[in-house]
Amino acid sequence: NAMISGYAQNGCGEKALQLVKKMRWIGMKMTDATFIGILSACSHMGLVDKGFHFFDSMTQDHGIAPAGEHYACMV
């Protein structure tokens, strides 16, 4: 989570999304903090559609209820 957030905050959103892909591939559980990093990366890169995809996946696939931090990344 720290690496994803760090990449997202420092203009390396593509690296953040690559880490997410690796996490999914090895079966790591994503948390609410993971999704803050993912949504932040999408926001910084202008990937609105991808951000909405991850936002929907957060609730539908992972059972994580969005908090204010998640909504803030979507603005």
Phi and psi restraints in degrees (range 20) as a CNS / XPLOR table:
assign (resid 1 and name C) (resid 2 and name N)
       (resid 2 and name CA) (resid 2 and name C) 1.0 -63.9 20.0 2
assign (resid 2 and name N) (resid 2 and name CA)
       (resid 2 and name C) (resid 3 and name N) 1.0 -40.5 20.0 2
assign (resid 2 and name C) (resid 3 and name N)
       (resid 3 and name CA) (resid 3 and name C) 1.0 -66.2 20.0 2
assign (resid 3 and name N) (resid 3 and name CA)
       (resid 3 and name C) (resid 4 and name N) 1.0 -42.6 20.0 2
assign (resid 3 and name C) (resid 4 and name N)
       (resid 4 and name CA) (resid 4 and name C) 1.0 -62.0 20.0 2
assign (resid 4 and name N) (resid 4 and name CA)
       (resid 4 and name C) (resid 5 and name N) 1.0 -47.7 20.0 2
assign (resid 4 and name C) (resid 5 and name N)
       (resid 5 and name CA) (resid 5 and name C) 1.0 -63.9 20.0 2
assign (resid 5 and name N) (resid 5 and name CA)
       (resid 5 and name C) (resid 6 and name N) 1.0 -41.7 20.0 2
assign (resid 5 and name C) (resid 6 and name N)
       (resid 6 and name CA) (resid 6 and name C) 1.0 -61.8 20.0 2
assign (resid 6 and name N) (resid 6 and name CA)
       (resid 6 and name C) (resid 7 and name N) 1.0 -45.9 20.0 2
assign (resid 6 and name C) (resid 7 and name N)
       (resid 7 and name CA) (resid 7 and name C) 1.0 -61.4 20.0 2
assign (resid 7 and name N) (resid 7 and name CA)
       (resid 7 and name C) (resid 8 and name N) 1.0 -44.2 20.0 2
assign (resid 7 and name C) (resid 8 and name N)
       (resid 8 and name CA) (resid 8 and name C) 1.0 -61.6 20.0 2
assign (resid 8 and name N) (resid 8 and name CA)
       (resid 8 and name C) (resid 9 and name N) 1.0 -41.4 20.0 2
assign (resid 8 and name C) (resid 9 and name N)
       (resid 9 and name CA) (resid 9 and name C) 1.0 -76.4 20.0 2
assign (resid 9 and name N) (resid 9 and name CA)
       (resid 9 and name C) (resid 10 and name N) 1.0 -17.3 20.0 2
assign (resid 9 and name C) (resid 10 and name N)
       (resid 10 and name CA) (resid 10 and name C) 1.0 -112.6 20.0 2
assign (resid 10 and name N) (resid 10 and name CA)
       (resid 10 and name C) (resid 11 and name N) 1.0 24.9 20.0 2
assign (resid 10 and name C) (resid 11 and name N)
       (resid 11 and name CA) (resid 11 and name C) 1.0 76.5 20.0 2
assign (resid 11 and name N) (resid 11 and name CA)
       (resid 11 and name C) (resid 12 and name N) 1.0 18.1 20.0 2
assign (resid 11 and name C) (resid 12 and name N)
       (resid 12 and name CA) (resid 12 and name C) 1.0 -115.4 20.0 2
assign (resid 12 and name N) (resid 12 and name CA)
       (resid 12 and name C) (resid 13 and name N) 1.0 51.0 20.0 2
assign (resid 12 and name C) (resid 13 and name N)
       (resid 13 and name CA) (resid 13 and name C) 1.0 -59.3 20.0 2
assign (resid 13 and name N) (resid 13 and name CA)
       (resid 13 and name C) (resid 14 and name N) 1.0 -34.8 20.0 2
assign (resid 13 and name C) (resid 14 and name N)
       (resid 14 and name CA) (resid 14 and name C) 1.0 -63.7 20.0 2
assign (resid 14 and name N) (resid 14 and name CA)
       (resid 14 and name C) (resid 15 and name N) 1.0 -39.0 20.0 2
assign (resid 14 and name C) (resid 15 and name N)
       (resid 15 and name CA) (resid 15 and name C) 1.0 -66.1 20.0 2
assign (resid 15 and name N) (resid 15 and name CA)
       (resid 15 and name C) (resid 16 and name N) 1.0 -36.9 20.0 2
assign (resid 15 and name C) (resid 16 and name N)
       (resid 16 and name CA) (resid 16 and name C) 1.0 -61.3 20.0 2
assign (resid 16 and name N) (resid 16 and name CA)
       (resid 16 and name C) (resid 17 and name N) 1.0 -45.0 20.0 2
assign (resid 16 and name C) (resid 17 and name N)
       (resid 17 and name CA) (resid 17 and name C) 1.0 -69.5 20.0 2
assign (resid 17 and name N) (resid 17 and name CA)
       (resid 17 and name C) (resid 18 and name N) 1.0 -30.6 20.0 2
assign (resid 17 and name C) (resid 18 and name N)
       (resid 18 and name CA) (resid 18 and name C) 1.0 -65.0 20.0 2
assign (resid 18 and name N) (resid 18 and name CA)
       (resid 18 and name C) (resid 19 and name N) 1.0 -39.1 20.0 2
assign (resid 18 and name C) (resid 19 and name N)
       (resid 19 and name CA) (resid 19 and name C) 1.0 -64.0 20.0 2
assign (resid 19 and name N) (resid 19 and name CA)
       (resid 19 and name C) (resid 20 and name N) 1.0 -39.4 20.0 2
assign (resid 19 and name C) (resid 20 and name N)
       (resid 20 and name CA) (resid 20 and name C) 1.0 -61.0 20.0 2
assign (resid 20 and name N) (resid 20 and name CA)
       (resid 20 and name C) (resid 21 and name N) 1.0 -43.3 20.0 2
assign (resid 20 and name C) (resid 21 and name N)
       (resid 21 and name CA) (resid 21 and name C) 1.0 -60.1 20.0 2
assign (resid 21 and name N) (resid 21 and name CA)
       (resid 21 and name C) (resid 22 and name N) 1.0 -42.6 20.0 2
assign (resid 21 and name C) (resid 22 and name N)
       (resid 22 and name CA) (resid 22 and name C) 1.0 -65.0 20.0 2
assign (resid 22 and name N) (resid 22 and name CA)
       (resid 22 and name C) (resid 23 and name N) 1.0 -40.6 20.0 2
assign (resid 22 and name C) (resid 23 and name N)
       (resid 23 and name CA) (resid 23 and name C) 1.0 -58.8 20.0 2
assign (resid 23 and name N) (resid 23 and name CA)
       (resid 23 and name C) (resid 24 and name N) 1.0 -45.3 20.0 2
assign (resid 23 and name C) (resid 24 and name N)
       (resid 24 and name CA) (resid 24 and name C) 1.0 -65.3 20.0 2
assign (resid 24 and name N) (resid 24 and name CA)
       (resid 24 and name C) (resid 25 and name N) 1.0 -39.6 20.0 2
assign (resid 24 and name C) (resid 25 and name N)
       (resid 25 and name CA) (resid 25 and name C) 1.0 -63.9 20.0 2
assign (resid 25 and name N) (resid 25 and name CA)
       (resid 25 and name C) (resid 26 and name N) 1.0 -39.2 20.0 2
assign (resid 25 and name C) (resid 26 and name N)
       (resid 26 and name CA) (resid 26 and name C) 1.0 -90.1 20.0 2
assign (resid 26 and name N) (resid 26 and name CA)
       (resid 26 and name C) (resid 27 and name N) 1.0 -0.4 20.0 2
assign (resid 26 and name C) (resid 27 and name N)
       (resid 27 and name CA) (resid 27 and name C) 1.0 85.3 20.0 2
assign (resid 27 and name N) (resid 27 and name CA)
       (resid 27 and name C) (resid 28 and name N) 1.0 19.6 20.0 2
assign (resid 27 and name C) (resid 28 and name N)
       (resid 28 and name CA) (resid 28 and name C) 1.0 -70.1 20.0 2
assign (resid 28 and name N) (resid 28 and name CA)
       (resid 28 and name C) (resid 29 and name N) 1.0 142.9 20.0 2
assign (resid 28 and name C) (resid 29 and name N)
       (resid 29 and name CA) (resid 29 and name C) 1.0 -78.2 20.0 2
assign (resid 29 and name N) (resid 29 and name CA)
       (resid 29 and name C) (resid 30 and name N) 1.0 131.2 20.0 2
assign (resid 29 and name C) (resid 30 and name N)
       (resid 30 and name CA) (resid 30 and name C) 1.0 -89.3 20.0 2
assign (resid 30 and name N) (resid 30 and name CA)
       (resid 30 and name C) (resid 31 and name N) 1.0 140.9 20.0 2
assign (resid 30 and name C) (resid 31 and name N)
       (resid 31 and name CA) (resid 31 and name C) 1.0 -112.3 20.0 2
assign (resid 31 and name N) (resid 31 and name CA)
       (resid 31 and name C) (resid 32 and name N) 1.0 178.9 20.0 2
assign (resid 31 and name C) (resid 32 and name N)
       (resid 32 and name CA) (resid 32 and name C) 1.0 -62.0 20.0 2
assign (resid 32 and name N) (resid 32 and name CA)
       (resid 32 and name C) (resid 33 and name N) 1.0 -34.2 20.0 2
assign (resid 32 and name C) (resid 33 and name N)
       (resid 33 and name CA) (resid 33 and name C) 1.0 -67.0 20.0 2
assign (resid 33 and name N) (resid 33 and name CA)
       (resid 33 and name C) (resid 34 and name N) 1.0 -36.7 20.0 2
assign (resid 33 and name C) (resid 34 and name N)
       (resid 34 and name CA) (resid 34 and name C) 1.0 -58.2 20.0 2
assign (resid 34 and name N) (resid 34 and name CA)
       (resid 34 and name C) (resid 35 and name N) 1.0 -44.9 20.0 2
assign (resid 34 and name C) (resid 35 and name N)
       (resid 35 and name CA) (resid 35 and name C) 1.0 -70.7 20.0 2
assign (resid 35 and name N) (resid 35 and name CA)
       (resid 35 and name C) (resid 36 and name N) 1.0 -29.1 20.0 2
assign (resid 35 and name C) (resid 36 and name N)
       (resid 36 and name CA) (resid 36 and name C) 1.0 -62.6 20.0 2
assign (resid 36 and name N) (resid 36 and name CA)
       (resid 36 and name C) (resid 37 and name N) 1.0 -44.4 20.0 2
assign (resid 36 and name C) (resid 37 and name N)
       (resid 37 and name CA) (resid 37 and name C) 1.0 -63.1 20.0 2
assign (resid 37 and name N) (resid 37 and name CA)
       (resid 37 and name C) (resid 38 and name N) 1.0 -43.9 20.0 2
assign (resid 37 and name C) (resid 38 and name N)
       (resid 38 and name CA) (resid 38 and name C) 1.0 -62.4 20.0 2
assign (resid 38 and name N) (resid 38 and name CA)
       (resid 38 and name C) (resid 39 and name N) 1.0 -49.6 20.0 2
assign (resid 38 and name C) (resid 39 and name N)
       (resid 39 and name CA) (resid 39 and name C) 1.0 -65.3 20.0 2
assign (resid 39 and name N) (resid 39 and name CA)
       (resid 39 and name C) (resid 40 and name N) 1.0 -35.6 20.0 2
assign (resid 39 and name C) (resid 40 and name N)
       (resid 40 and name CA) (resid 40 and name C) 1.0 -64.2 20.0 2
assign (resid 40 and name N) (resid 40 and name CA)
       (resid 40 and name C) (resid 41 and name N) 1.0 -44.2 20.0 2
assign (resid 40 and name C) (resid 41 and name N)
       (resid 41 and name CA) (resid 41 and name C) 1.0 -60.8 20.0 2
assign (resid 41 and name N) (resid 41 and name CA)
       (resid 41 and name C) (resid 42 and name N) 1.0 -45.8 20.0 2
assign (resid 41 and name C) (resid 42 and name N)
       (resid 42 and name CA) (resid 42 and name C) 1.0 -62.4 20.0 2
assign (resid 42 and name N) (resid 42 and name CA)
       (resid 42 and name C) (resid 43 and name N) 1.0 -40.7 20.0 2
assign (resid 42 and name C) (resid 43 and name N)
       (resid 43 and name CA) (resid 43 and name C) 1.0 -63.1 20.0 2
assign (resid 43 and name N) (resid 43 and name CA)
       (resid 43 and name C) (resid 44 and name N) 1.0 -46.7 20.0 2
assign (resid 43 and name C) (resid 44 and name N)
       (resid 44 and name CA) (resid 44 and name C) 1.0 -65.9 20.0 2
assign (resid 44 and name N) (resid 44 and name CA)
       (resid 44 and name C) (resid 45 and name N) 1.0 -27.7 20.0 2
assign (resid 44 and name C) (resid 45 and name N)
       (resid 45 and name CA) (resid 45 and name C) 1.0 -94.1 20.0 2
assign (resid 45 and name N) (resid 45 and name CA)
       (resid 45 and name C) (resid 46 and name N) 1.0 -2.9 20.0 2
assign (resid 45 and name C) (resid 46 and name N)
       (resid 46 and name CA) (resid 46 and name C) 1.0 75.2 20.0 2
assign (resid 46 and name N) (resid 46 and name CA)
       (resid 46 and name C) (resid 47 and name N) 1.0 22.3 20.0 2
assign (resid 46 and name C) (resid 47 and name N)
       (resid 47 and name CA) (resid 47 and name C) 1.0 -92.3 20.0 2
assign (resid 47 and name N) (resid 47 and name CA)
       (resid 47 and name C) (resid 48 and name N) 1.0 73.3 20.0 2
assign (resid 47 and name C) (resid 48 and name N)
       (resid 48 and name CA) (resid 48 and name C) 1.0 -62.4 20.0 2
assign (resid 48 and name N) (resid 48 and name CA)
       (resid 48 and name C) (resid 49 and name N) 1.0 -48.8 20.0 2
assign (resid 48 and name C) (resid 49 and name N)
       (resid 49 and name CA) (resid 49 and name C) 1.0 -62.0 20.0 2
assign (resid 49 and name N) (resid 49 and name CA)
       (resid 49 and name C) (resid 50 and name N) 1.0 -42.1 20.0 2
assign (resid 49 and name C) (resid 50 and name N)
       (resid 50 and name CA) (resid 50 and name C) 1.0 -65.8 20.0 2
assign (resid 50 and name N) (resid 50 and name CA)
       (resid 50 and name C) (resid 51 and name N) 1.0 -38.3 20.0 2
assign (resid 50 and name C) (resid 51 and name N)
       (resid 51 and name CA) (resid 51 and name C) 1.0 -61.0 20.0 2
assign (resid 51 and name N) (resid 51 and name CA)
       (resid 51 and name C) (resid 52 and name N) 1.0 -44.3 20.0 2
assign (resid 51 and name C) (resid 52 and name N)
       (resid 52 and name CA) (resid 52 and name C) 1.0 -64.7 20.0 2
assign (resid 52 and name N) (resid 52 and name CA)
       (resid 52 and name C) (resid 53 and name N) 1.0 -36.0 20.0 2
assign (resid 52 and name C) (resid 53 and name N)
       (resid 53 and name CA) (resid 53 and name C) 1.0 -60.4 20.0 2
assign (resid 53 and name N) (resid 53 and name CA)
       (resid 53 and name C) (resid 54 and name N) 1.0 -48.9 20.0 2
assign (resid 53 and name C) (resid 54 and name N)
       (resid 54 and name CA) (resid 54 and name C) 1.0 -65.7 20.0 2
assign (resid 54 and name N) (resid 54 and name CA)
       (resid 54 and name C) (resid 55 and name N) 1.0 -37.5 20.0 2
assign (resid 54 and name C) (resid 55 and name N)
       (resid 55 and name CA) (resid 55 and name C) 1.0 -61.5 20.0 2
assign (resid 55 and name N) (resid 55 and name CA)
       (resid 55 and name C) (resid 56 and name N) 1.0 -45.8 20.0 2
assign (resid 55 and name C) (resid 56 and name N)
       (resid 56 and name CA) (resid 56 and name C) 1.0 -65.2 20.0 2
assign (resid 56 and name N) (resid 56 and name CA)
       (resid 56 and name C) (resid 57 and name N) 1.0 -40.6 20.0 2
assign (resid 56 and name C) (resid 57 and name N)
       (resid 57 and name CA) (resid 57 and name C) 1.0 -63.0 20.0 2
assign (resid 57 and name N) (resid 57 and name CA)
       (resid 57 and name C) (resid 58 and name N) 1.0 -33.9 20.0 2
assign (resid 57 and name C) (resid 58 and name N)
       (resid 58 and name CA) (resid 58 and name C) 1.0 -56.4 20.0 2
assign (resid 58 and name N) (resid 58 and name CA)
       (resid 58 and name C) (resid 59 and name N) 1.0 -44.8 20.0 2
assign (resid 58 and name C) (resid 59 and name N)
       (resid 59 and name CA) (resid 59 and name C) 1.0 -85.3 20.0 2
assign (resid 59 and name N) (resid 59 and name CA)
       (resid 59 and name C) (resid 60 and name N) 1.0 -44.3 20.0 2
assign (resid 59 and name C) (resid 60 and name N)
       (resid 60 and name CA) (resid 60 and name C) 1.0 -75.2 20.0 2
assign (resid 60 and name N) (resid 60 and name CA)
       (resid 60 and name C) (resid 61 and name N) 1.0 -41.8 20.0 2
assign (resid 60 and name C) (resid 61 and name N)
       (resid 61 and name CA) (resid 61 and name C) 1.0 -97.4 20.0 2
assign (resid 61 and name N) (resid 61 and name CA)
       (resid 61 and name C) (resid 62 and name N) 1.0 -26.6 20.0 2
assign (resid 61 and name C) (resid 62 and name N)
       (resid 62 and name CA) (resid 62 and name C) 1.0 -115.6 20.0 2
assign (resid 62 and name N) (resid 62 and name CA)
       (resid 62 and name C) (resid 63 and name N) 1.0 -6.1 20.0 2
assign (resid 62 and name C) (resid 63 and name N)
       (resid 63 and name CA) (resid 63 and name C) 1.0 65.8 20.0 2
assign (resid 63 and name N) (resid 63 and name CA)
       (resid 63 and name C) (resid 64 and name N) 1.0 28.2 20.0 2
assign (resid 63 and name C) (resid 64 and name N)
       (resid 64 and name CA) (resid 64 and name C) 1.0 -102.3 20.0 2
assign (resid 64 and name N) (resid 64 and name CA)
       (resid 64 and name C) (resid 65 and name N) 1.0 122.3 20.0 2
assign (resid 64 and name C) (resid 65 and name N)
       (resid 65 and name CA) (resid 65 and name C) 1.0 -78.0 20.0 2
assign (resid 65 and name N) (resid 65 and name CA)
       (resid 65 and name C) (resid 66 and name N) 1.0 131.9 20.0 2
assign (resid 65 and name C) (resid 66 and name N)
       (resid 66 and name CA) (resid 66 and name C) 1.0 -66.6 20.0 2
assign (resid 66 and name N) (resid 66 and name CA)
       (resid 66 and name C) (resid 67 and name N) 1.0 141.0 20.0 2
assign (resid 66 and name C) (resid 67 and name N)
       (resid 67 and name CA) (resid 67 and name C) 1.0 -109.9 20.0 2
assign (resid 67 and name N) (resid 67 and name CA)
       (resid 67 and name C) (resid 68 and name N) 1.0 179.6 20.0 2
assign (resid 67 and name C) (resid 68 and name N)
       (resid 68 and name CA) (resid 68 and name C) 1.0 -56.8 20.0 2
assign (resid 68 and name N) (resid 68 and name CA)
       (resid 68 and name C) (resid 69 and name N) 1.0 -36.7 20.0 2
assign (resid 68 and name C) (resid 69 and name N)
       (resid 69 and name CA) (resid 69 and name C) 1.0 -63.2 20.0 2
assign (resid 69 and name N) (resid 69 and name CA)
       (resid 69 and name C) (resid 70 and name N) 1.0 -36.3 20.0 2
assign (resid 69 and name C) (resid 70 and name N)
       (resid 70 and name CA) (resid 70 and name C) 1.0 -68.2 20.0 2
assign (resid 70 and name N) (resid 70 and name CA)
       (resid 70 and name C) (resid 71 and name N) 1.0 -44.5 20.0 2
assign (resid 70 and name C) (resid 71 and name N)
       (resid 71 and name CA) (resid 71 and name C) 1.0 -64.0 20.0 2
assign (resid 71 and name N) (resid 71 and name CA)
       (resid 71 and name C) (resid 72 and name N) 1.0 -35.4 20.0 2
assign (resid 71 and name C) (resid 72 and name N)
       (resid 72 and name CA) (resid 72 and name C) 1.0 -63.4 20.0 2
assign (resid 72 and name N) (resid 72 and name CA)
       (resid 72 and name C) (resid 73 and name N) 1.0 -34.1 20.0 2
assign (resid 72 and name C) (resid 73 and name N)
       (resid 73 and name CA) (resid 73 and name C) 1.0 -70.3 20.0 2
assign (resid 73 and name N) (resid 73 and name CA)
       (resid 73 and name C) (resid 74 and name N) 1.0 -21.6 20.0 2
assign (resid 73 and name C) (resid 74 and name N)
       (resid 74 and name CA) (resid 74 and name C) 1.0 -87.5 20.0 2
assign (resid 74 and name N) (resid 74 and name CA)
       (resid 74 and name C) (resid 75 and name N) 1.0 -7.7 20.0 2
